[in-house]
């Protein structure tokens, strides 16, 4: 598991396993967001398993499944609310971290410049340039 900090309060990662959760909490994250739909993965990695591990470790868990190529306004709103409502740093994961970076950036549109959002994600190899029209508000 690689924690990819986009900001001091928000990091993304590829898929995690329940046994990764204690290290995530030890790193200071207080809320974990699952952006990966259960239909993409086997039962050992599904959201309910990660949720149970997060809650056992004292972290909050938010389920916000994002379907690649079909991001909804609700996905963006849920991600933004989960970030804003957290008492500490937020950790989000999906298959690669890309969807977690996209919904984060879309939730920050109008609060930060499109160049900043795109550049921040690019440092970790995530290309948000196709989303520039939605980020440049």
C-alpha atoms as one frame of an Amber mdcrd trajectory, in Angstrom:
protein
   0.000   0.000   0.000   1.314   3.416  -0.975  -0.208   6.504   0.599  -0.227
   9.276  -1.993  -0.797  12.597  -0.238  -2.523  15.087  -2.522  -2.817  17.603
   0.320  -1.943  17.526   4.018  -5.581  16.498   4.669  -6.292  14.158   1.741
  -4.487  11.122   0.369  -5.362   8.432  -2.140  -4.219   4.894  -2.744  -4.843
   1.866  -4.905  -7.038  -0.855  -3.407  -6.357  -1.640   0.235  -7.030  -4.750
   2.278  -8.555  -4.850   5.761  -5.116  -5.620   7.209  -3.811  -2.291   5.792
  -6.221  -0.257   7.918  -4.202  -0.184  11.171  -1.230   1.361   9.306  -3.529
   3.938   7.694  -4.930   4.924  11.081  -1.422   4.932  12.604  -0.431   7.381
   9.843  -3.032   9.776  11.259  -6.023   9.282   8.993  -9.359   9.539  10.778
 -11.715   8.826   7.866 -11.427   6.267   5.065 -13.427   6.598   1.853 -14.018
   3.603  -0.398 -14.468   4.740  -4.006 -14.353   1.226  -5.458 -17.604  -0.583
  -6.275 -17.800  -4.057  -4.738 -18.667  -5.530  -8.143 -15.035  -4.946  -9.217
 -13.400  -7.040  -6.493 -13.578 -10.293  -4.596 -15.252 -10.708  -1.216 -12.055
 -10.344   0.855 -11.577  -6.717  -0.244 -15.178  -5.525  -0.350 -16.315  -2.425
   1.476 -17.973  -4.207   4.414 -14.672  -5.930   5.293 -12.710  -2.676   5.100
 -15.455  -0.847   7.018 -15.256  -3.376   9.861 -11.467  -2.988  10.019 -11.733
   0.824   9.941 -14.297   0.950  12.710 -12.306  -1.531  14.809  -9.269   0.745
  14.420 -11.264   3.830  15.428 -11.620   5.406  11.982 -14.779   6.551  10.249
 -15.703   4.872   6.973 -17.551   6.368   4.006 -18.782   4.298   1.072 -18.841
   6.318  -2.159 -18.519   3.842  -5.058 -17.428   5.594  -8.247 -17.928   3.866
 -11.582 -15.158   4.725 -14.035 -16.484   6.897 -16.840 -19.749   7.479 -14.981
 -18.912   9.838 -12.121 -22.098  11.385 -10.768 -22.732  14.738  -9.088 -23.654
  12.693  -6.007 -20.193  11.054  -6.027 -18.579  14.496  -6.098 -20.840  15.884
  -3.373 -20.300  12.849  -1.135 -16.523  13.063  -1.519 -16.499  16.783  -0.756
 -18.755  16.383   2.270 -16.641  13.534   3.608 -13.535  15.662   3.322 -15.058
  18.815   4.788 -16.795  16.994   7.620 -13.758  15.095   8.808 -12.046  15.936
  12.073  -8.702  14.816  10.624  -6.956  13.698   7.456  -8.932  11.621   4.950
  -7.685   8.571   3.062  -9.531   7.452  -0.098  -8.971   4.409  -2.252 -10.173
   2.789  -5.476  -8.445   0.482  -7.970  -5.494   2.810  -8.645  -6.279   6.023
  -6.757  -7.335   7.747  -9.983 -11.077   7.888  -9.312 -10.370   9.046  -5.760
  -8.255  11.882  -7.161 -10.883  12.813  -9.769 -13.812  13.099  -7.343 -11.583
  15.013  -4.913 -10.573  17.488  -7.619 -14.148  17.919  -8.813 -15.243  18.561
  -5.214 -12.589  21.278  -4.950 -13.488  23.035  -8.231 -13.995  26.721  -7.572
 -12.016  26.517  -4.322  -8.649  25.896  -5.976  -7.477  26.660  -9.493  -7.765
  24.030 -12.202  -3.997  24.246 -12.733  -3.388  23.525  -9.053  -5.803  20.585
  -8.950  -4.442  19.060 -12.159  -0.833  19.619 -11.082  -1.400  18.134  -7.634
  -2.816  14.916  -9.061  -0.142  14.784 -11.793   2.595  14.500  -9.153   1.267
  10.989  -8.507   0.702  10.135 -12.180  -3.019  10.928 -12.329  -4.044  12.788
 -15.497  -6.933  15.116 -14.730  -6.440  17.267 -17.816  -9.590  15.827 -19.472
 -11.555  17.278 -16.530 -10.187  20.810 -16.965 -13.512  22.225 -18.264 -15.231
  21.006 -15.079 -12.407  22.180 -12.826 -12.015  25.611 -14.370 -15.024  27.288
 -12.766
